[in-house]
Amino acid sequence: MSRQSITFTKPNDEWLKTQVNNKEYSSKSELVNDLIRQARKQQIQIDWIRAKLEKAENSGFTNDTKESILAQSKSLLNG
C-alpha cells in the first residue's frame, strides 16, 4: 500500500477525528479509504445511468420498464 500525505481543512479534519473518536473507524486512513470506496461505487452507478440515458437518447425509446430500470439500479448499488 502506498503512503500519501494529504492536508484537510479544519472542519474536515475535525469531522474525521470525530468519526475515529466515536469508534466508527480505527484511523483516519481507514475512513478515507472507505469514503473513496463509496465514491467509486457511486461513480459506477452514475456511469451506468449516464450510459442508459445516452442509449435512450440515441434510440428514442427503451423497452425497459421503470421497475426493470429501478431493479437494475438497485442491484448495482448492492454490488
N, C-alpha and C positions, 0 to 999 in steps of 0.2 A: 504494500500500500504506500502511495506517495504522500509525503508530508507537504502541507501548504501553510503559508502564513497569510491570514486574512484579517482585515480590520472591520469592525462593526460600529455602526453608530451607537451612541449611548442608549437610546431606547431599545434597539435590537439586542444589544449586549445584556441589558437588564432583563429583557424577556427570556433570553437564552438561560441566564443564570437562574431565573425563577423556575423554569422547567426542570433544570437539573436539581435545584434545591427541593422541588416538590417530588423528587424521585421518579419523575416521568422518564428521565433518561439518566444514564450514568455519567455522561460527559457532553460537553458542547459538540464535540466531533460526532458522537452518535446521533445527536439531534439534527445537526446539519446534514449528515448523510441520509437520515430518514426524510427530511424535507426535500432533498434532492430526488430520492426515490419516488416520493409522492408527486413531485413536479414532472418527473419523467413519465409516470403512469398517466397523469393528466394530459401530457402532450400527445401520448398515443391516442387517447380518445379524441382530442381536438383534431389531430391529423385524420383520423377515421371519419369524423363528422365532416371535415372540410372536403375530403375525397368524395363522400356521398353527395354533398351539396354540388360539387363541381360536376360529378357524373349526372346528377339530376338536371342541372342547368344545361348541360350539353345535350342530353337526350330528350329534354322536355318534361318527361314524367317518369316516375318509378312505379313498379308494380308492388313494391313492398308496402305492407300495411303499417299504420302508425304503431301498432302493437309489435310487429316484427322489428321495426327500427328501434323501438324502445328496448326490446329484449336484447338485441344485438349490442346496443349501447351499454346496457347494464352488465352484460357478460364481459365486455372489455374493462369495465370498472372493477369487476371482481377478479380480474386476472385470468 
